[in-house]
Amino acid sequence: MEFQNSMKISFLSKSQNEAFARVAVAAFVSQLDPTVEEISEIKTAVSEAVTNAIIHGYEDKEGEVLLTCTIQDNLVEITVSDRGVGIEDIEKAREPLYTSKPELERSGMGFTVMEAFMDEVEVESVKDSGTTVKMRKRLKSLE
């Protein structure tokens, strides 16, 4: 039997909304009865992607962050998009410890954390148009 569901939410690029995004995705994915470890990994990856959109995507401006989550059987796909400044060099941005905001004491581990906790991470970005991070995780608890 095939299981499918999806949700889409948007919110302002305010740091307070990072926690909201984590909880929203966790609540949505909970219908699959994931393990505590799986839900924790998903929440952490979502936090990193949303924080990047807020801090790096919009810098000091306010904008909209779009979060979508799709479930196809045991595959969870999460997309976080912004219409911010974009990433000039995606490969450089994905390097561990690289940060474009050292003055904010950022660790530069956002993409590394996403890649550690998710099965796949894709990043698309256009300068001055925004960034989309697509993450996929196959829930082992359902195999």
PyMOL CGO cylinders between C-alpha atoms (Angstrom):
from pymol import cmd
from pymol.cgo import CYLINDER

trace = [
    CYLINDER, 0.00, 0.00, 0.00, 1.34, 3.41, -0.95, 0.3, 1, 1, 1, 1, 1, 1,
    CYLINDER, 1.34, 3.41, -0.95, 1.26, 6.24, 1.60, 0.3, 1, 1, 1, 1, 1, 1,
    CYLINDER, 1.26, 6.24, 1.60, 1.37, 9.84, 0.42, 0.3, 1, 1, 1, 1, 1, 1,
    CYLINDER, 1.37, 9.84, 0.42, 0.87, 13.21, 2.09, 0.3, 1, 1, 1, 1, 1, 1,
    CYLINDER, 0.87, 13.21, 2.09, 2.26, 16.73, 1.81, 0.3, 1, 1, 1, 1, 1, 1,
    CYLINDER, 2.26, 16.73, 1.81, 2.17, 20.11, 3.52, 0.3, 1, 1, 1, 1, 1, 1,
    CYLINDER, 2.17, 20.11, 3.52, 3.36, 23.61, 2.76, 0.3, 1, 1, 1, 1, 1, 1,
    CYLINDER, 3.36, 23.61, 2.76, 3.81, 26.56, 5.09, 0.3, 1, 1, 1, 1, 1, 1,
    CYLINDER, 3.81, 26.56, 5.09, 5.42, 29.95, 4.80, 0.3, 1, 1, 1, 1, 1, 1,
    CYLINDER, 5.42, 29.95, 4.80, 6.60, 32.25, 7.53, 0.3, 1, 1, 1, 1, 1, 1,
    CYLINDER, 6.60, 32.25, 7.53, 8.58, 35.44, 8.01, 0.3, 1, 1, 1, 1, 1, 1,
    CYLINDER, 8.58, 35.44, 8.01, 12.36, 35.22, 8.24, 0.3, 1, 1, 1, 1, 1, 1,
    CYLINDER, 12.36, 35.22, 8.24, 12.42, 35.84, 11.98, 0.3, 1, 1, 1, 1, 1, 1,
    CYLINDER, 12.42, 35.84, 11.98, 14.67, 33.71, 14.16, 0.3, 1, 1, 1, 1, 1, 1,
    CYLINDER, 14.67, 33.71, 14.16, 11.72, 32.82, 16.42, 0.3, 1, 1, 1, 1, 1, 1,
    CYLINDER, 11.72, 32.82, 16.42, 10.19, 30.91, 13.50, 0.3, 1, 1, 1, 1, 1, 1,
    CYLINDER, 10.19, 30.91, 13.50, 13.04, 28.40, 13.36, 0.3, 1, 1, 1, 1, 1, 1,
    CYLINDER, 13.04, 28.40, 13.36, 11.53, 26.55, 16.35, 0.3, 1, 1, 1, 1, 1, 1,
    CYLINDER, 11.53, 26.55, 16.35, 8.10, 26.68, 14.70, 0.3, 1, 1, 1, 1, 1, 1,
    CYLINDER, 8.10, 26.68, 14.70, 9.50, 25.07, 11.55, 0.3, 1, 1, 1, 1, 1, 1,
    CYLINDER, 9.50, 25.07, 11.55, 11.13, 22.27, 13.56, 0.3, 1, 1, 1, 1, 1, 1,
    CYLINDER, 11.13, 22.27, 13.56, 7.93, 21.48, 15.41, 0.3, 1, 1, 1, 1, 1, 1,
    CYLINDER, 7.93, 21.48, 15.41, 5.74, 21.70, 12.29, 0.3, 1, 1, 1, 1, 1, 1,
    CYLINDER, 5.74, 21.70, 12.29, 7.89, 19.20, 10.39, 0.3, 1, 1, 1, 1, 1, 1,
    CYLINDER, 7.89, 19.20, 10.39, 8.18, 16.91, 13.42, 0.3, 1, 1, 1, 1, 1, 1,
    CYLINDER, 8.18, 16.91, 13.42, 4.41, 16.91, 13.87, 0.3, 1, 1, 1, 1, 1, 1,
    CYLINDER, 4.41, 16.91, 13.87, 3.84, 16.21, 10.18, 0.3, 1, 1, 1, 1, 1, 1,
    CYLINDER, 3.84, 16.21, 10.18, 6.41, 13.39, 9.99, 0.3, 1, 1, 1, 1, 1, 1,
    CYLINDER, 6.41, 13.39, 9.99, 5.09, 11.83, 13.21, 0.3, 1, 1, 1, 1, 1, 1,
    CYLINDER, 5.09, 11.83, 13.21, 2.25, 10.22, 11.23, 0.3, 1, 1, 1, 1, 1, 1,
    CYLINDER, 2.25, 10.22, 11.23, 4.89, 7.74, 10.02, 0.3, 1, 1, 1, 1, 1, 1,
    CYLINDER, 4.89, 7.74, 10.02, 5.79, 6.78, 13.60, 0.3, 1, 1, 1, 1, 1, 1,
    CYLINDER, 5.79, 6.78, 13.60, 9.52, 7.49, 13.19, 0.3, 1, 1, 1, 1, 1, 1,
    CYLINDER, 9.52, 7.49, 13.19, 12.06, 6.59, 15.86, 0.3, 1, 1, 1, 1, 1, 1,
    CYLINDER, 12.06, 6.59, 15.86, 13.14, 9.27, 18.31, 0.3, 1, 1, 1, 1, 1, 1,
    CYLINDER, 13.14, 9.27, 18.31, 16.52, 9.35, 16.56, 0.3, 1, 1, 1, 1, 1, 1,
    CYLINDER, 16.52, 9.35, 16.56, 14.94, 9.85, 13.12, 0.3, 1, 1, 1, 1, 1, 1,
    CYLINDER, 14.94, 9.85, 13.12, 12.71, 12.68, 14.29, 0.3, 1, 1, 1, 1, 1, 1,
    CYLINDER, 12.71, 12.68, 14.29, 15.62, 14.33, 16.09, 0.3, 1, 1, 1, 1, 1, 1,
    CYLINDER, 15.62, 14.33, 16.09, 17.80, 14.17, 12.96, 0.3, 1, 1, 1, 1, 1, 1,
    CYLINDER, 17.80, 14.17, 12.96, 15.03, 15.63, 10.79, 0.3, 1, 1, 1, 1, 1, 1,
    CYLINDER, 15.03, 15.63, 10.79, 14.37, 18.46, 13.27, 0.3, 1, 1, 1, 1, 1, 1,
    CYLINDER, 14.37, 18.46, 13.27, 18.07, 19.31, 13.41, 0.3, 1, 1, 1, 1, 1, 1,
    CYLINDER, 18.07, 19.31, 13.41, 18.42, 19.37, 9.61, 0.3, 1, 1, 1, 1, 1, 1,
    CYLINDER, 18.42, 19.37, 9.61, 15.31, 21.58, 9.30, 0.3, 1, 1, 1, 1, 1, 1,
    CYLINDER, 15.31, 21.58, 9.30, 16.75, 23.95, 11.93, 0.3, 1, 1, 1, 1, 1, 1,
    CYLINDER, 16.75, 23.95, 11.93, 19.96, 24.32, 9.97, 0.3, 1, 1, 1, 1, 1, 1,
    CYLINDER, 19.96, 24.32, 9.97, 18.22, 24.94, 6.64, 0.3, 1, 1, 1, 1, 1, 1,
    CYLINDER, 18.22, 24.94, 6.64, 15.76, 27.46, 8.10, 0.3, 1, 1, 1, 1, 1, 1,
    CYLINDER, 15.76, 27.46, 8.10, 18.47, 29.26, 10.06, 0.3, 1, 1, 1, 1, 1, 1,
    CYLINDER, 18.47, 29.26, 10.06, 20.56, 29.56, 6.88, 0.3, 1, 1, 1, 1, 1, 1,
    CYLINDER, 20.56, 29.56, 6.88, 17.58, 31.04, 5.02, 0.3, 1, 1, 1, 1, 1, 1,
    CYLINDER, 17.58, 31.04, 5.02, 16.96, 33.57, 7.79, 0.3, 1, 1, 1, 1, 1, 1,
    CYLINDER, 16.96, 33.57, 7.79, 20.54, 34.60, 8.57, 0.3, 1, 1, 1, 1, 1, 1,
    CYLINDER, 20.54, 34.60, 8.57, 22.23, 34.23, 5.20, 0.3, 1, 1, 1, 1, 1, 1,
    CYLINDER, 22.23, 34.23, 5.20, 19.34, 34.46, 2.75, 0.3, 1, 1, 1, 1, 1, 1,
    CYLINDER, 19.34, 34.46, 2.75, 17.76, 37.63, 4.02, 0.3, 1, 1, 1, 1, 1, 1,
    CYLINDER, 17.76, 37.63, 4.02, 20.67, 39.02, 6.05, 0.3, 1, 1, 1, 1, 1, 1,
    CYLINDER, 20.67, 39.02, 6.05, 19.22, 42.05, 7.84, 0.3, 1, 1, 1, 1, 1, 1,
    CYLINDER, 19.22, 42.05, 7.84, 15.98, 42.21, 5.84, 0.3, 1, 1, 1, 1, 1, 1,
    CYLINDER, 15.98, 42.21, 5.84, 12.70, 40.46, 6.42, 0.3, 1, 1, 1, 1, 1, 1,
    CYLINDER, 12.70, 40.46, 6.42, 11.39, 38.04, 3.83, 0.3, 1, 1, 1, 1, 1, 1,
    CYLINDER, 11.39, 38.04, 3.83, 9.41, 34.86, 3.41, 0.3, 1, 1, 1, 1, 1, 1,
    CYLINDER, 9.41, 34.86, 3.41, 10.68, 31.32, 4.02, 0.3, 1, 1, 1, 1, 1, 1,
    CYLINDER, 10.68, 31.32, 4.02, 8.74, 28.54, 2.32, 0.3, 1, 1, 1, 1, 1, 1,
    CYLINDER, 8.74, 28.54, 2.32, 8.82, 25.08, 3.88, 0.3, 1, 1, 1, 1, 1, 1,
    CYLINDER, 8.82, 25.08, 3.88, 7.33, 22.04, 2.18, 0.3, 1, 1, 1, 1, 1, 1,
    CYLINDER, 7.33, 22.04, 2.18, 7.30, 18.46, 3.32, 0.3, 1, 1, 1, 1, 1, 1,
    CYLINDER, 7.30, 18.46, 3.32, 6.22, 15.48, 1.26, 0.3, 1, 1, 1, 1, 1, 1,
    CYLINDER, 6.22, 15.48, 1.26, 5.88, 11.88, 2.33, 0.3, 1, 1, 1, 1, 1, 1,
    CYLINDER, 5.88, 11.88, 2.33, 5.99, 9.06, -0.22, 0.3, 1, 1, 1, 1, 1, 1,
    CYLINDER, 5.99, 9.06, -0.22, 5.84, 5.70, 1.57, 0.3, 1, 1, 1, 1, 1, 1,
    CYLINDER, 5.84, 5.70, 1.57, 8.90, 5.84, 3.87, 0.3, 1, 1, 1, 1, 1, 1,
    CYLINDER, 8.90, 5.84, 3.87, 10.65, 8.72, 2.06, 0.3, 1, 1, 1, 1, 1, 1,
    CYLINDER, 10.65, 8.72, 2.06, 10.42, 12.18, 3.59, 0.3, 1, 1, 1, 1, 1, 1,
    CYLINDER, 10.42, 12.18, 3.59, 11.36, 15.13, 1.37, 0.3, 1, 1, 1, 1, 1, 1,
    CYLINDER, 11.36, 15.13, 1.37, 11.74, 18.57, 2.95, 0.3, 1, 1, 1, 1, 1, 1,
    CYLINDER, 11.74, 18.57, 2.95, 12.34, 21.74, 0.96, 0.3, 1, 1, 1, 1, 1, 1,
    CYLINDER, 12.34, 21.74, 0.96, 13.31, 25.09, 2.46, 0.3, 1, 1, 1, 1, 1, 1,
    CYLINDER, 13.31, 25.09, 2.46, 13.30, 28.06, 0.07, 0.3, 1, 1, 1, 1, 1, 1,
    CYLINDER, 13.30, 28.06, 0.07, 13.96, 31.77, 0.34, 0.3, 1, 1, 1, 1, 1, 1,
    CYLINDER, 13.96, 31.77, 0.34, 13.99, 34.64, -2.12, 0.3, 1, 1, 1, 1, 1, 1,
    CYLINDER, 13.99, 34.64, -2.12, 17.03, 36.24, -0.57, 0.3, 1, 1, 1, 1, 1, 1,
    CYLINDER, 17.03, 36.24, -0.57, 20.53, 37.11, -1.72, 0.3, 1, 1, 1, 1, 1, 1,
    CYLINDER, 20.53, 37.11, -1.72, 21.47, 33.63, -2.94, 0.3, 1, 1, 1, 1, 1, 1,
    CYLINDER, 21.47, 33.63, -2.94, 24.75, 31.78, -2.52, 0.3, 1, 1, 1, 1, 1, 1,
    CYLINDER, 24.75, 31.78, -2.52, 27.62, 32.91, -4.68, 0.3, 1, 1, 1, 1, 1, 1,
    CYLINDER, 27.62, 32.91, -4.68, 29.65, 29.67, -4.41, 0.3, 1, 1, 1, 1, 1, 1,
    CYLINDER, 29.65, 29.67, -4.41, 27.57, 26.65, -3.33, 0.3, 1, 1, 1, 1, 1, 1,
    CYLINDER, 27.57, 26.65, -3.33, 30.55, 24.27, -3.16, 0.3, 1, 1, 1, 1, 1, 1,
    CYLINDER, 30.55, 24.27, -3.16, 32.44, 26.69, -0.90, 0.3, 1, 1, 1, 1, 1, 1,
    CYLINDER, 32.44, 26.69, -0.90, 29.34, 27.19, 1.29, 0.3, 1, 1, 1, 1, 1, 1,
    CYLINDER, 29.34, 27.19, 1.29, 29.06, 23.40, 1.74, 0.3, 1, 1, 1, 1, 1, 1,
    CYLINDER, 29.06, 23.40, 1.74, 32.63, 23.10, 3.07, 0.3, 1, 1, 1, 1, 1, 1,
    CYLINDER, 32.63, 23.10, 3.07, 32.81, 22.28, 6.80, 0.3, 1, 1, 1, 1, 1, 1,
    CYLINDER, 32.81, 22.28, 6.80, 33.63, 25.33, 8.95, 0.3, 1, 1, 1, 1, 1, 1,
    CYLINDER, 33.63, 25.33, 8.95, 33.05, 27.81, 6.12, 0.3, 1, 1, 1, 1, 1, 1,
    CYLINDER, 33.05, 27.81, 6.12, 30.88, 30.76, 7.11, 0.3, 1, 1, 1, 1, 1, 1,
    CYLINDER, 30.88, 30.76, 7.11, 30.11, 33.97, 5.29, 0.3, 1, 1, 1, 1, 1, 1,
    CYLINDER, 30.11, 33.97, 5.29, 29.19, 35.56, 8.63, 0.3, 1, 1, 1, 1, 1, 1,
    CYLINDER, 29.19, 35.56, 8.63, 32.18, 35.05, 10.99, 0.3, 1, 1, 1, 1, 1, 1,
    CYLINDER, 32.18, 35.05, 10.99, 31.23, 38.24, 12.85, 0.3, 1, 1, 1, 1, 1, 1,
    CYLINDER, 31.23, 38.24, 12.85, 28.06, 36.48, 14.02, 0.3, 1, 1, 1, 1, 1, 1,
    CYLINDER, 28.06, 36.48, 14.02, 30.12, 33.62, 15.43, 0.3, 1, 1, 1, 1, 1, 1,
    CYLINDER, 30.12, 33.62, 15.43, 28.53, 31.10, 13.08, 0.3, 1, 1, 1, 1, 1, 1,
    CYLINDER, 28.53, 31.10, 13.08, 30.14, 27.66, 13.12, 0.3, 1, 1, 1, 1, 1, 1,
    CYLINDER, 30.14, 27.66, 13.12, 29.95, 27.04, 9.38, 0.3, 1, 1, 1, 1, 1, 1,
    CYLINDER, 29.95, 27.04, 9.38, 28.60, 23.54, 9.95, 0.3, 1, 1, 1, 1, 1, 1,
    CYLINDER, 28.60, 23.54, 9.95, 25.02, 23.97, 8.65, 0.3, 1, 1, 1, 1, 1, 1,
    CYLINDER, 25.02, 23.97, 8.65, 25.33, 22.03, 5.41, 0.3, 1, 1, 1, 1, 1, 1,
    CYLINDER, 25.33, 22.03, 5.41, 27.62, 19.46, 7.06, 0.3, 1, 1, 1, 1, 1, 1,
    CYLINDER, 27.62, 19.46, 7.06, 24.96, 18.78, 9.72, 0.3, 1, 1, 1, 1, 1, 1,
    CYLINDER, 24.96, 18.78, 9.72, 22.20, 18.52, 7.09, 0.3, 1, 1, 1, 1, 1, 1,
    CYLINDER, 22.20, 18.52, 7.09, 24.30, 16.06, 5.08, 0.3, 1, 1, 1, 1, 1, 1,
    CYLINDER, 24.30, 16.06, 5.08, 25.10, 13.99, 8.19, 0.3, 1, 1, 1, 1, 1, 1,
    CYLINDER, 25.10, 13.99, 8.19, 21.45, 13.60, 9.21, 0.3, 1, 1, 1, 1, 1, 1,
    CYLINDER, 21.45, 13.60, 9.21, 19.71, 13.31, 5.84, 0.3, 1, 1, 1, 1, 1, 1,
    CYLINDER, 19.71, 13.31, 5.84, 20.25, 10.79, 3.04, 0.3, 1, 1, 1, 1, 1, 1,
    CYLINDER, 20.25, 10.79, 3.04, 20.41, 13.45, 0.31, 0.3, 1, 1, 1, 1, 1, 1,
    CYLINDER, 20.41, 13.45, 0.31, 20.86, 17.22, 0.29, 0.3, 1, 1, 1, 1, 1, 1,
    CYLINDER, 20.86, 17.22, 0.29, 20.55, 19.29, -2.88, 0.3, 1, 1, 1, 1, 1, 1,
    CYLINDER, 20.55, 19.29, -2.88, 21.20, 23.03, -3.01, 0.3, 1, 1, 1, 1, 1, 1,
    CYLINDER, 21.20, 23.03, -3.01, 20.13, 25.35, -5.81, 0.3, 1, 1, 1, 1, 1, 1,
    CYLINDER, 20.13, 25.35, -5.81, 20.81, 29.06, -5.64, 0.3, 1, 1, 1, 1, 1, 1,
    CYLINDER, 20.81, 29.06, -5.64, 20.71, 32.09, -7.88, 0.3, 1, 1, 1, 1, 1, 1,
    CYLINDER, 20.71, 32.09, -7.88, 22.44, 35.30, -6.84, 0.3, 1, 1, 1, 1, 1, 1,
    CYLINDER, 22.44, 35.30, -6.84, 19.89, 37.93, -5.79, 0.3, 1, 1, 1, 1, 1, 1,
    CYLINDER, 19.89, 37.93, -5.79, 17.00, 35.49, -6.38, 0.3, 1, 1, 1, 1, 1, 1,
    CYLINDER, 17.00, 35.49, -6.38, 17.22, 33.01, -3.51, 0.3, 1, 1, 1, 1, 1, 1,
    CYLINDER, 17.22, 33.01, -3.51, 18.15, 29.52, -2.44, 0.3, 1, 1, 1, 1, 1, 1,
    CYLINDER, 18.15, 29.52, -2.44, 16.35, 26.19, -2.26, 0.3, 1, 1, 1, 1, 1, 1,
    CYLINDER, 16.35, 26.19, -2.26, 17.59, 23.35, -0.07, 0.3, 1, 1, 1, 1, 1, 1,
    CYLINDER, 17.59, 23.35, -0.07, 15.98, 19.97, -0.73, 0.3, 1, 1, 1, 1, 1, 1,
    CYLINDER, 15.98, 19.97, -0.73, 16.60, 17.20, 1.80, 0.3, 1, 1, 1, 1, 1, 1,
    CYLINDER, 16.60, 17.20, 1.80, 15.51, 13.57, 1.67, 0.3, 1, 1, 1, 1, 1, 1,
    CYLINDER, 15.51, 13.57, 1.67, 15.47, 10.91, 4.35, 0.3, 1, 1, 1, 1, 1, 1,
    CYLINDER, 15.47, 10.91, 4.35, 14.28, 7.35, 4.06, 0.3, 1, 1, 1, 1, 1, 1,
    CYLINDER, 14.28, 7.35, 4.06, 12.88, 6.22, 7.40, 0.3, 1, 1, 1, 1, 1, 1,
    CYLINDER, 12.88, 6.22, 7.40, 14.55, 2.96, 8.36, 0.3, 1, 1, 1, 1, 1, 1,
    CYLINDER, 14.55, 2.96, 8.36, 11.86, 2.34, 10.98, 0.3, 1, 1, 1, 1, 1, 1,
    CYLINDER, 11.86, 2.34, 10.98, 9.42, 1.63, 8.11, 0.3, 1, 1, 1, 1, 1, 1,
    CYLINDER, 9.42, 1.63, 8.11, 11.57, -0.74, 6.06, 0.3, 1, 1, 1, 1, 1, 1,
]
cmd.load_cgo(trace, "trace")
